[in-house]
Amino acid sequence: MRKPLTVAGRANVQPFAVMDILQRVAELRAAGRDVISLCAGEPSGGAPSAVSARAAALHASGTALTYTPTLGISELRQAIAGHYQRWYGIDVPARNVAVTTGSSGAFMLVFLASFNAGDRVALARPGYPAYKNILKALGIEVIELDAGADTRFQPTPELLAAAAAEHGPLAGLVLASPANPTGTMVSRTELAALTTWCGDNGVRLVSDEIYHGITYPAPGAPDPQGVCAWELDRSGVVISSFSKYWGMTGWRLGWAIVPDDLIQAVDALAGNVALCPPAPAQMAALEAFSDHSYAEAEAAVAEFSRTRDYVLGKVPDLGWADAAPADGAFYFYANLGPALAGFTDSREYCAALLEREAVALVPGADFDGLGGMATVRLSFAAGYDAVREALARIERFQAA
């Protein structure tokens, strides 16, 4: 009799529910249903026109698409460094820029380079589930901070100190601003307090800034794109991506700004894990930093803002409660409140909504394993018209 094969314990992580929902969306569409998907964080407009044109010209030219340097072509690393000067007024050496296969690749490399198995890394709950799942797969202990409405769903030095007192010293903190699923942001003062606490306690800050630029500040407000962690402290890691502000989700291109003490390790790991980021995406992405591409991205943000205003205005009609303020990104996260009546939890609510009204939302359990059973996340990246029709269907579903 053959000896059974094993499956690694690290593979026992929760699947990302969004991907399962998207599979069901595809099945319903194939069956002829008019499905409105508000579950994925995917801008509907796609890449800037100059990026798409550059990719088309590249392929038409017959240029050989060979391996690139492990951390990306020098021109793109320099262009990303220039982006930090343009937006934040800070000098980032191109040697500290690591171009990666999406921000997901950046998180994997940075977590591998920064933390050992058994280390404790803190992150806010609710939060993006991949942080927790990648860390757990690497044998790292995840310490979830119960960051509720009183802290605007963000970590604080007080929460970190309490977590360290209860669980032991922390090795890292993953911070997202704007955050997924809540859209909340930390101010410059709040970020300074967090970086100071991390520095005083030997904690590596990993700052997820992929939604920078997709923000909704009051006119004249400081830091309209968000505050970059490297403005305040350069011992942490900044992670970003072309996926959100530039709408280039399927291009699978992100980057990390890596401090000097980690860059060699990240380079070595990247060479073994992925060899290099996708060559055509890198070459085309150079056009993302043109004035025309920035202008197209800003037009998309203006559409997000218009759609966000509509969603916030419909909250009383929906009857949802305890909504996060959605300072940035393109998500609305709220408790279903009375709308949950008749359903076991938000997963059952979302499944029924998809089947009956062909609207896809994400149940909050994906982001919060404790309090998420009554919450949902709505992505308004699909565009104003799609969101308006979806909300009409949701009202009809809740009234039935």
C-alpha positions as CSV (number, residue, x, y, z in Angstrom):
1,M,0.0,0.0,0.0
2,R,1.3,3.4,-0.9
3,K,2.3,5.7,1.9
4,P,0.1,8.8,2.1
5,L,1.6,12.1,1.0
6,T,1.5,15.1,3.3
7,V,0.1,18.6,2.8
8,A,2.1,21.3,4.6
9,G,0.5,22.8,7.6
10,R,1.2,26.3,6.2
11,A,-1.3,25.6,3.4
12,N,-4.1,25.6,6.0
13,V,-5.0,29.3,5.6
14,Q,-8.4,30.8,4.9
15,P,-9.1,31.3,1.2
16,F,-9.8,34.8,0.0
17,A,-13.6,34.9,-0.3
18,V,-13.5,37.5,-3.0
19,M,-12.0,35.0,-5.4
20,D,-14.7,32.5,-4.7
21,I,-17.4,35.2,-5.3
22,L,-15.7,36.2,-8.5
23,Q,-15.9,32.6,-9.7
24,R,-19.7,32.5,-9.0
25,V,-20.0,35.9,-10.8
26,A,-18.3,34.4,-13.8
27,E,-20.7,31.4,-13.8
28,L,-23.8,33.6,-13.6
29,R,-22.6,35.8,-16.4
30,A,-21.9,32.8,-18.5
31,A,-25.5,31.7,-17.9
32,G,-26.7,35.1,-19.2
33,R,-27.3,37.0,-15.9
34,D,-26.5,40.7,-15.7
35,V,-24.3,40.7,-12.7
36,I,-23.0,43.9,-11.0
37,S,-19.8,43.0,-9.1
38,L,-19.0,45.3,-6.3
39,C,-16.7,42.9,-4.6
40,A,-13.3,43.3,-6.1
41,G,-11.0,46.3,-5.6
42,E,-10.6,46.8,-9.3
43,P,-11.0,50.2,-11.1
44,S,-13.2,49.8,-14.1
45,G,-11.3,52.2,-16.3
46,G,-8.2,50.1,-16.6
47,A,-4.7,51.4,-17.3
48,P,-3.8,54.9,-18.6
49,S,-4.1,55.1,-22.4
50,A,-0.3,55.8,-22.8
51,V,0.5,52.6,-20.8
52,S,-1.8,50.5,-23.0
53,A,-0.4,52.1,-26.2
54,R,3.2,51.5,-25.1
55,A,2.4,47.8,-24.4
56,A,0.8,47.4,-27.8
57,A,3.7,49.1,-29.6
58,L,6.1,46.9,-27.6
59,H,4.4,43.7,-28.7
60,A,4.0,44.9,-32.3
61,S,7.8,45.7,-32.5
62,G,8.8,42.1,-31.9
63,T,11.1,43.2,-29.1
64,A,12.5,40.1,-27.3
65,L,10.9,40.0,-23.8
66,T,13.8,38.5,-21.8
67,Y,14.5,38.5,-18.1
68,T,15.1,41.9,-16.5
69,P,17.3,42.7,-13.5
70,T,15.8,41.0,-10.4
71,L,14.5,44.2,-8.8
72,G,13.3,45.8,-12.0
73,I,14.7,47.8,-14.9
74,S,16.7,50.8,-13.8
75,E,14.5,53.2,-15.8
76,L,11.4,52.1,-13.9
77,R,13.2,52.2,-10.5
78,Q,14.3,55.7,-11.2
79,A,10.8,56.7,-12.4
80,I,9.3,55.4,-9.1
81,A,11.9,57.3,-7.1
82,G,10.9,60.4,-9.1
83,H,7.2,59.8,-8.2
84,Y,8.1,60.2,-4.5
85,Q,9.8,63.5,-5.2
86,R,6.7,64.6,-7.2
87,W,4.1,63.6,-4.6
88,Y,5.9,63.8,-1.3
89,G,8.9,66.0,-1.9
90,I,11.3,63.3,-0.6
91,D,14.4,61.9,-2.2
92,V,14.3,58.1,-2.5
93,P,17.4,56.5,-3.9
94,A,16.6,54.3,-6.9
95,R,18.7,51.5,-5.3
96,N,16.1,51.3,-2.5
97,V,13.3,50.6,-5.0
98,A,12.4,47.0,-5.5
99,V,9.9,46.4,-8.4
100,T,7.9,43.3,-7.7
101,T,5.2,41.0,-9.1
102,G,2.3,43.0,-7.8
103,S,2.2,44.4,-4.2
104,S,1.5,40.8,-3.2
105,G,5.0,39.8,-4.3
106,A,6.4,42.7,-2.4
107,F,4.6,41.6,0.8
108,M,6.0,38.1,0.5
109,L,9.5,39.2,-0.1
110,V,9.4,41.8,2.7
111,F,7.9,39.4,5.2
112,L,10.5,36.8,4.3
113,A,13.4,39.3,4.7
114,S,12.1,41.0,7.8
115,F,10.7,38.3,10.1
116,N,11.6,34.9,11.4
117,A,9.2,32.0,12.0
118,G,7.8,32.5,15.5
119,D,8.1,36.3,15.4
120,R,5.0,38.3,16.3
121,V,3.6,40.8,13.8
122,A,0.7,43.1,14.6
123,L,-2.1,44.3,12.3
124,A,-5.5,45.9,12.6
125,R,-8.7,44.0,12.6
126,P,-10.7,44.5,10.4
127,G,-8.0,44.3,7.7
128,Y,-7.0,42.9,4.4
129,P,-6.9,39.1,4.9
130,A,-3.8,38.4,2.8
131,Y,-1.6,40.1,5.4
132,K,-2.6,37.6,8.0
133,N,-2.6,34.6,5.7
134,I,0.8,35.2,4.2
135,L,2.3,35.8,7.6
136,K,0.7,32.6,9.0
137,A,1.9,30.6,6.0
138,L,5.5,31.7,6.9
139,G,5.1,30.5,10.5
140,I,4.8,34.0,11.9
141,E,2.4,34.7,14.8
142,V,-0.2,37.2,13.9
143,I,-1.4,39.5,16.6
144,E,-4.7,41.1,15.7
145,L,-5.4,44.5,17.1
146,D,-9.1,45.1,17.8
147,A,-9.2,48.5,16.0
148,G,-12.8,49.7,16.1
149,A,-14.6,52.9,15.3
150,D,-13.1,54.6,18.4
151,T,-9.6,54.4,16.8
152,R,-11.1,54.9,13.3
153,F,-10.2,51.2,12.6
154,Q,-6.5,52.0,12.8
155,P,-3.8,50.8,15.2
156,T,-2.5,53.1,17.9
157,P,0.5,53.1,20.2
158,E,-1.8,52.2,23.1
159,L,-3.1,49.1,21.2
160,L,0.4,48.1,20.3
161,A,1.6,48.5,23.9
162,A,-1.3,46.4,25.2
163,A,-0.7,43.7,22.6
164,A,3.0,43.5,23.5
165,A,2.2,43.3,27.2
166,E,-0.3,40.5,26.6
167,H,1.6,38.4,24.0
168,G,5.2,39.4,24.3
169,P,7.5,41.6,22.2
170,L,6.4,42.4,18.7
171,A,8.7,42.2,15.6
172,G,6.6,44.0,13.2
173,L,3.5,46.1,12.4
174,V,1.6,46.1,9.1
175,L,-0.2,49.4,8.6
176,A,-2.5,50.3,5.8
177,S,-3.6,53.9,5.1
178,P,-6.0,54.1,3.3
179,A,-7.0,50.8,4.6
180,N,-8.9,47.9,3.1
181,P,-11.8,47.4,3.8
182,T,-12.6,50.5,5.8
183,G,-10.9,53.2,3.7
184,T,-9.7,55.0,6.8
185,M,-6.4,56.9,7.0
186,V,-3.9,57.9,9.6
187,S,-2.9,61.5,9.9
188,R,0.7,62.7,9.9
189,T,0.5,63.1,13.7
190,E,-0.8,59.6,14.1
191,L,1.7,58.1,11.8
192,A,4.5,59.9,13.6
193,A,3.3,58.4,16.9
194,L,3.3,54.9,15.4
195,T,6.7,55.3,13.8
196,T,8.1,56.6,17.1
197,W,6.6,53.6,19.0
198,C,8.0,51.2,16.5
199,G,11.5,52.7,16.6
200,D,11.5,52.7,20.4
201,N,10.5,49.1,20.6
202,G,12.5,47.5,17.8
203,V,9.4,46.9,15.6
204,R,9.7,46.9,11.8
205,L,6.9,49.0,10.2
206,V,5.5,47.7,6.9
207,S,3.4,50.5,5.5
208,D,0.9,49.5,2.8
209,E,0.3,52.6,0.7
210,I,-1.2,51.1,-2.5
211,Y,-4.3,53.4,-2.2
212,H,-2.3,56.6,-2.0
213,G,-3.7,59.2,-4.4
214,I,-7.2,57.7,-4.1
215,T,-8.3,60.0,-1.2
216,Y,-11.1,62.5,-0.5
217,P,-9.6,65.3,1.5
218,A,-11.3,68.6,2.3
219,P,-10.1,71.4,0.0
220,G,-6.7,72.7,1.1
221,A,-6.1,69.8,3.4
222,P,-2.5,68.8,3.9
223,D,-1.1,65.6,2.4
224,P,-3.8,65.1,-0.2
225,Q,-2.3,61.8,-1.5
226,G,-1.6,60.5,2.0
227,V,1.5,60.6,4.2
228,C,4.4,58.4,3.1
229,A,6.0,56.5,6.0
230,W,9.5,57.4,4.6
231,E,8.7,61.1,5.2
232,L,9.0,60.3,8.9
233,D,11.3,57.3,9.3
234,R,13.4,55.3,6.8
235,S,13.8,52.1,8.9
236,G,10.4,50.8,7.7
237,V,9.2,49.5,4.4
238,V,6.8,51.2,2.1
239,I,4.8,49.0,-0.3
240,S,2.8,50.3,-3.3
241,S,1.4,49.2,-6.6
242,F,0.3,50.2,-10.1
243,S,-3.0,48.4,-9.5
244,K,-5.2,51.0,-7.8
245,Y,-4.3,54.6,-8.6
246,W,-3.3,53.7,-12.2
247,G,-5.9,50.9,-12.5
248,M,-3.4,48.3,-13.7
249,T,-4.6,45.3,-11.7
250,G,-3.9,42.5,-14.2
251,W,-0.5,43.9,-15.1
252,R,0.8,42.5,-11.8
253,L,3.3,45.2,-11.0
254,G,4.1,46.7,-7.6
255,W,7.1,47.9,-5.7
256,A,8.6,48.2,-2.2
257,I,10.8,51.0,-0.9
258,V,13.2,49.0,1.2
259,P,15.7,50.3,3.8
260,D,19.4,49.7,3.3
261,D,19.6,46.9,5.9
262,L,17.0,44.8,4.0
263,I,17.7,45.5,0.3
264,Q,20.3,42.8,-0.2
265,A,18.1,40.2,1.4
266,V,15.1,41.3,-0.7
267,D,17.2,41.2,-3.9
268,A,18.5,37.7,-3.1
269,L,15.1,36.3,-2.2
270,A,13.5,37.9,-5.3
271,G,16.1,36.3,-7.6
272,N,15.2,32.9,-6.2
273,V,11.4,33.3,-5.9
274,A,10.4,35.1,-9.1
275,L,13.7,35.9,-11.1
276,C,12.2,39.2,-12.1
277,P,8.9,41.1,-12.4
278,P,7.0,40.8,-15.8
279,A,9.1,42.5,-18.4
280,P,6.4,43.9,-20.7
281,A,4.5,45.4,-17.7
282,Q,7.7,47.1,-16.5
283,M,8.4,48.6,-19.9
284,A,4.9,49.9,-20.4
285,A,4.6,51.2,-16.8
286,L,7.2,53.8,-17.6
287,E,4.4,55.7,-19.3
288,A,2.4,55.8,-16.0
289,F,4.6,58.7,-14.8
290,S,3.8,61.0,-17.7
291,D,1.7,64.1,-17.0
292,H,-1.1,62.7,-19.3
293,S,-1.3,59.5,-17.3
294,Y,-1.4,61.3,-14.0
295,A,-4.2,63.4,-15.4
296,E,-6.2,60.3,-16.4
297,A,-5.7,58.8,-13.0
298,E,-6.9,62.0,-11.3
299,A,-10.0,61.9,-13.5
300,A,-10.7,58.3,-12.3
301,V,-10.3,59.5,-8.7
302,A,-12.8,62.2,-9.3
303,E,-15.3,59.6,-10.5
304,F,-14.6,57.5,-7.4
305,S,-15.3,60.6,-5.3
306,R,-18.6,61.2,-7.1
307,T,-19.6,57.6,-6.6
308,R,-18.6,57.6,-3.0
309,D,-20.8,60.7,-2.4
310,Y,-23.7,58.8,-3.9
311,V,-23.1,55.7,-1.7
312,L,-22.8,57.8,1.5
313,G,-26.0,59.6,0.6
314,K,-27.9,56.3,0.3
315,V,-26.9,54.9,3.7
316,P,-30.2,56.0,5.4
317,D,-32.2,54.3,2.7
318,L,-30.1,51.1,3.1
319,G,-30.4,51.1,6.9
320,W,-26.8,50.0,7.3
321,A,-25.0,51.2,10.5
322,D,-21.6,51.8,12.0
323,A,-20.1,52.7,8.6
324,A,-16.4,53.4,8.3
325,P,-15.7,57.0,7.0
326,A,-14.1,55.9,3.7
327,D,-11.4,58.6,3.8
328,G,-9.7,56.9,0.8
329,A,-9.6,53.9,-1.4
330,F,-12.9,52.9,-3.0
331,Y,-14.6,50.8,-0.3
332,F,-17.6,51.2,1.9
333,Y,-17.6,49.0,5.0
334,A,-20.6,48.9,7.3
335,N,-22.8,46.7,9.6
336,L,-25.9,45.5,7.8
337,G,-28.0,46.4,10.9
338,P,-31.7,45.6,10.4
339,A,-31.1,44.4,6.9
340,L,-29.5,41.3,8.3
341,A,-32.9,40.1,9.7
342,G,-33.8,36.8,8.3
343,F,-30.2,35.8,7.5
344,T,-27.8,33.8,9.7
345,D,-24.9,36.2,8.9
346,S,-23.5,38.5,6.2
347,R,-22.2,35.5,4.2
348,E,-25.8,34.2,3.8
349,Y,-27.0,37.7,3.0
350,C,-24.4,38.2,0.3
351,A,-25.0,34.7,-1.2
352,A,-28.8,35.4,-1.4
353,L,-28.2,38.9,-2.8
354,L,-26.0,37.5,-5.6
355,E,-28.4,34.8,-6.6
356,R,-31.6,36.9,-6.4
357,E,-30.5,40.3,-7.6
358,A,-27.2,39.6,-9.3
359,V,-25.2,42.0,-7.1
360,A,-21.9,40.8,-5.6
361,L,-20.7,42.2,-2.2
362,V,-18.1,40.7,0.1
363,P,-19.1,39.5,3.6
364,G,-17.1,41.1,6.4
365,A,-15.9,37.7,7.8
366,D,-13.1,38.0,5.1
367,F,-11.7,41.0,7.0
368,D,-12.7,40.3,10.6
369,G,-13.1,36.8,11.9
370,L,-14.8,38.1,15.1
371,G,-17.0,41.0,14.2
372,G,-17.4,40.5,10.5
373,M,-20.3,38.2,10.5
374,A,-22.7,41.2,10.4
375,T,-20.7,43.5,8.1
376,V,-20.2,43.8,4.3
377,R,-17.7,45.6,2.0
378,L,-18.9,47.3,-1.1
379,S,-16.4,48.4,-3.7
380,F,-17.5,51.5,-5.6
381,A,-14.6,51.1,-8.1
382,A,-17.0,49.7,-10.6
383,G,-18.2,53.2,-11.5
384,Y,-21.2,55.6,-10.8
385,D,-23.8,54.0,-13.1
386,A,-23.0,50.4,-12.0
387,V,-23.1,51.4,-8.3
388,R,-26.3,53.3,-8.6
389,E,-28.1,50.4,-10.3
390,A,-26.6,48.0,-7.7
391,L,-27.9,50.0,-4.8
392,A,-31.4,50.1,-6.3
393,R,-31.3,46.3,-6.5
394,I,-30.0,46.0,-2.9
395,E,-32.9,48.2,-1.7
396,R,-35.3,46.0,-3.7
397,F,-33.8,42.9,-2.2
398,Q,-34.0,44.2,1.4
399,A,-37.6,45.3,0.9
400,A,-38.7,41.8,-0.4
